[in-house]
Amino acid sequence: AETLVIHRDVVQSHLPRISAELHKAGVSLRADESAFEFVSSLSEPRCEAVRATESDFVTEFLELVIAVKVVDSVSEAIEHINSHGSHHTDCIVAEDKDAAEAFMSGVDSANVYHNCSTRFADGFRYGFGAEVGVSTTRTHSRGPVGLEGLLIYKYRMYGKGHTVAPYASGKKSFNHREIKPRFKPEM
């Protein structure tokens, strides 16, 4: 993950544990003002935190660093992700199914997940065989292209805390099926 977007209503209940777990893993934070003030007020253990710049929310750090943004609504989270994210894979961890559906429909990413690991974003795990490349653009074909080459997909995954490990080890297997959207955002 490059950015953690967290709702203001759960900052006090969730960010202390998140910070402690990230600290154990050696992760540092680039935090917006709200997150920075809160994390700085925590007792140890907590992540090293610095104030985020706008560029931190569009940076692929390639190291143990994560940006943190506090938002007041699911709509604000969706707007932030759509304007700052890679459009590859995004996940919501939420009990509120309506909020999750709004997120799943509103986030403009190739892979959107609810309550499961973003490590599922892999061509092999989707049943495509070996992954030969990744595209986050909308039109990726060149030269003669048939109808199939013009189709663009959005993949949804619903979980209950699922992680990749039992699937990678073969203890569990994948169940691929089409999922009809249950929510249509207002336009």
Disulfide bonds with the S-S distance in Angstrom:
none
